[in-house]
Amino acid sequence: MQKITLKQAMSLNADEIENLKKDLIKQIKANLELNAYIEIPEINEAYKGKIPILIKDNICVKDSPTTCASKILKGFISPYHASVIERMLDSNLCPFGRANMDEFGMGSTTEKSCYGRTKNPYDTSLVAGGSSGGSAAAVASGVAIAALGSDTGGSIRQPASYCGVVGLKPSYGRVSRYGLVAYSSSLEQIGPITQNVEDASLLLDIISGRCSRDSTCVDMESSMTFSKLNPDNSYKIAVLDDFVESASEEVQRAYYHTIETLEGMGHTIVRAKMLDVQYHISAYYIIAMAEASANLARFDGVRYGNRAVANSLEELYYNSRAAFGDEVKKRILLGSFVLSSGYYDAYYLKAQKVRELIKSQYKEILKDCKAILLPVAPSTAPKTNATKSSLEMYLSDIYTIGVNLAGLPSISLPVIKKPLPIGMQLIGNAFDEQGILDIAFGLERELLL
């Protein structure tokens, strides 16, 4: 089956779309080794003639399981659609299958899933990235036209980079979070993973816009980026040389080659500096874990998912929460610690102050520049089980988490695909997705990968 883009699919008639769904199911069955899909999707008559989009397993689809790749939510059936699903249905798109992910979005490799790891289509001995690894691997291998993921600290952009596809993290508040199972409420956003920049723009326009059911969603109309895409605009683009010193040689080469390409396209490159990335890491994980400990408190065996056998309430909590994976338990414990009496000021409050500093530094740089160019990850996709500690895994997010702390939009696109994909990201001002999409569209056209 030849790959078909979202833009191409939107010109198909209802019968052709149904045939496309049947072809996708055949391809999914032929590529089960990737473990990108949690289960083989079925054709739903209620969605006849609607274009199939893969959905990450932490986004609610009515009357379908939503498990966040966790044993604790086994058997949970969502009673409602997430806002992004409703918007898709209104635009002749439909949910088609559940994408594998790290449990509750807590991981960078999709090895933390109760359904087993997702493999990288370029080399199955490598990880697909995370936590939206299933979404990225499916799009890269052609078993999904496009997919939705969620990005709390790089969970759309990093797997997109590892798998050689495009991943867009919208501005915080651009896309409704209603129906997204919460991990870290002040950081996460739903966004598209697609084959190219045009498709990312199309899908963003469909899922974005105000939502009365989400107080964090801004009162703005849906974005209209696709109709305004212009790859020929020239802008000032900031680069952070100090940031890339910790990247591998191949990533550094790709970074500086991308800078040369952008200059050749007529963009002006501006050298800038920011707070050391180690502060980004520290602030991000303190805030994310604190919010996770609060959000995941609801999973107690009473209201959601599996209820363990128990003789007392305390035993019920203990037995039910034993279903959490080790990484999730670790983050809940650390989050509870930094919020506890005596440590709140020393850790959580200080992290919030650093967050404001990071936000102000981005704002200062982007006051004169349209975008900032950074690598997505410090290396190409690592081998399975190569990450020996949680700290090592956290350090793979050094280039992505600052964007979430500042609530800014960022797009990852591949600048190299062989032998292994390397992605670069463009970071823009809040709610200026148009600017980074324009630059990315032009760069994609120039590279012709």
Secondary structure as the mmCIF struct_conf table of DSSP 4:
data_model
#
loop_
_struct_conf.conf_type_id
_struct_conf.id
_struct_conf.beg_label_comp_id
_struct_conf.beg_label_asym_id
_struct_conf.beg_label_seq_id
_struct_conf.end_label_comp_id
_struct_conf.end_label_asym_id
_struct_conf.end_label_seq_id
HELX_RH_AL_P HELX_RH_AL_P1 LEU A 6 ALA A 9
TURN_TY1_P TURN_TY1_P1 MET A 10 SER A 11
HELX_RH_AL_P HELX_RH_AL_P2 ALA A 14 ALA A 30
TURN_TY1_P TURN_TY1_P2 ASN A 31 ASN A 31
HELX_RH_3T_P HELX_RH_3T_P1 LEU A 32 LEU A 34
STRN STRN1 TYR A 37 TYR A 37
BEND BEND1 ILE A 38 GLU A 39
HELX_RH_3T_P HELX_RH_3T_P2 GLU A 45 TYR A 47
TURN_TY1_P TURN_TY1_P3 LYS A 48 GLY A 49
HELX_LH_PP_P HELX_LH_PP_P1 LYS A 50 LYS A 50
STRN STRN2 ILE A 51 LYS A 56
TURN_TY1_P TURN_TY1_P4 ASP A 57 ASN A 58
STRN STRN3 ILE A 59 ILE A 59
TURN_TY1_P TURN_TY1_P5 LYS A 62 ASP A 63
BEND BEND2 SER A 64 SER A 64
STRN STRN4 PRO A 65 PRO A 65
TURN_TY1_P TURN_TY1_P6 CYS A 68 ALA A 69
HELX_RH_3T_P HELX_RH_3T_P3 LYS A 71 LEU A 73
TURN_TY1_P TURN_TY1_P7 LYS A 74 GLY A 75
STRN STRN5 ILE A 77 ILE A 77
BEND BEND3 PRO A 79 TYR A 80
HELX_RH_AL_P HELX_RH_AL_P3 SER A 83 ASP A 90
TURN_TY1_P TURN_TY1_P8 SER A 91 ASN A 92
STRN STRN6 LEU A 93 ALA A 99
BEND BEND4 ASP A 102 ASP A 102
HELX_RH_3T_P HELX_RH_3T_P4 GLU A 103 GLY A 105
BEND BEND5 SER A 108 THR A 110
BEND BEND6 LYS A 112 LYS A 112
TURN_TY1_P TURN_TY1_P9 CYS A 114 TYR A 115
HELX_LH_PP_P HELX_LH_PP_P2 ARG A 117 THR A 118
STRN STRN7 LYS A 119 ASN A 120
TURN_TY1_P TURN_TY1_P10 PRO A 121 TYR A 122
STRN STRN8 ASP A 123 VAL A 127
BEND BEND7 GLY A 130 SER A 132
HELX_RH_AL_P HELX_RH_AL_P4 GLY A 133 SER A 141
TURN_TY1_P TURN_TY1_P11 GLY A 142 GLY A 142
BEND BEND8 VAL A 143 VAL A 143
BEND BEND9 ILE A 145 ILE A 145
STRN STRN9 ALA A 147 ASP A 151
BEND BEND10 THR A 152 GLY A 154
TURN_TY1_P TURN_TY1_P12 SER A 155 ILE A 156
HELX_RH_AL_P HELX_RH_AL_P5 ARG A 157 CYS A 163
TURN_TY1_P TURN_TY1_P13 GLY A 164 GLY A 164
STRN STRN10 VAL A 166 LYS A 169
HELX_LH_PP_P HELX_LH_PP_P3 PRO A 170 SER A 171
TURN_TY1_P TURN_TY1_P14 TYR A 172 ARG A 174
STRN STRN11 VAL A 175 VAL A 175
TURN_TY1_P TURN_TY1_P15 TYR A 178 GLY A 179
STRN STRN12 LEU A 180 LEU A 180
HELX_LH_PP_P HELX_LH_PP_P4 VAL A 181 ALA A 182
BEND BEND11 TYR A 183 SER A 184
TURN_TY1_P TURN_TY1_P16 SER A 185 LEU A 187
STRN STRN13 GLN A 189 THR A 194
BEND BEND12 GLN A 195 ASN A 196
HELX_RH_AL_P HELX_RH_AL_P6 VAL A 197 ILE A 207
STRN STRN14 SER A 208 SER A 208
BEND BEND13 GLY A 209 GLY A 209
TURN_TY1_P TURN_TY1_P17 SER A 212 ARG A 213
TURN_TY1_P TURN_TY1_P18 SER A 215 THR A 216
BEND BEND14 CYS A 217 CYS A 217
BEND BEND15 ASP A 219 ASP A 219
HELX_LH_PP_P HELX_LH_PP_P5 GLU A 221 SER A 223
HELX_RH_3T_P HELX_RH_3T_P5 PHE A 226 LYS A 228
TURN_TY1_P TURN_TY1_P19 PRO A 231 ASP A 232
STRN STRN15 LYS A 236 VAL A 239
HELX_RH_3T_P HELX_RH_3T_P6 ASP A 241 SER A 246
BEND BEND16 ALA A 247 ALA A 247
HELX_RH_AL_P HELX_RH_AL_P7 GLU A 249 GLY A 264
TURN_TY1_P TURN_TY1_P20 MET A 265 GLY A 266
HELX_LH_PP_P HELX_LH_PP_P6 HIS A 267 HIS A 267
STRN STRN16 THR A 268 ARG A 271
BEND BEND17 LEU A 275 LEU A 275
HELX_RH_AL_P HELX_RH_AL_P8 VAL A 277 ASN A 295
HELX_RH_3T_P HELX_RH_3T_P7 LEU A 296 ARG A 298
BEND BEND18 ASP A 300 GLY A 305
BEND BEND19 ASN A 311 SER A 312
HELX_RH_AL_P HELX_RH_AL_P9 LEU A 313 ARG A 321
TURN_TY1_P TURN_TY1_P21 ALA A 322 ALA A 323
BEND BEND20 PHE A 324 PHE A 324
HELX_RH_AL_P HELX_RH_AL_P10 ASP A 326 VAL A 338
TURN_TY1_P TURN_TY1_P22 LEU A 339 LEU A 339
BEND BEND21 SER A 340 SER A 340
TURN_TY1_P TURN_TY1_P23 SER A 341 TYR A 343
HELX_RH_PI_P HELX_RH_PI_P1 TYR A 344 LEU A 349
HELX_RH_AL_P HELX_RH_AL_P11 LYS A 350 ASP A 368
BEND BEND22 LYS A 370 LYS A 370
STRN STRN17 ALA A 371 PRO A 375
BEND BEND23 VAL A 376 THR A 380
HELX_LH_PP_P HELX_LH_PP_P7 ALA A 381 PRO A 382
STRN STRN18 LYS A 383 LYS A 383
TURN_TY1_P TURN_TY1_P24 THR A 384 ASN A 385
BEND BEND24 SER A 389 SER A 389
HELX_RH_AL_P HELX_RH_AL_P12 SER A 390 LEU A 395
TURN_TY1_P TURN_TY1_P25 SER A 396 THR A 400
HELX_RH_AL_P HELX_RH_AL_P13 ILE A 401 ALA A 406
TURN_TY1_P TURN_TY1_P26 GLY A 407 GLY A 407
STRN STRN19 SER A 410 ILE A 416
BEND BEND25 LYS A 418 LEU A 420
STRN STRN20 ILE A 422 GLY A 428
BEND BEND26 ASN A 429 ASN A 429
TURN_TY1_P TURN_TY1_P27 ALA A 430 PHE A 431
HELX_RH_AL_P HELX_RH_AL_P14 GLU A 433 LEU A 447
#
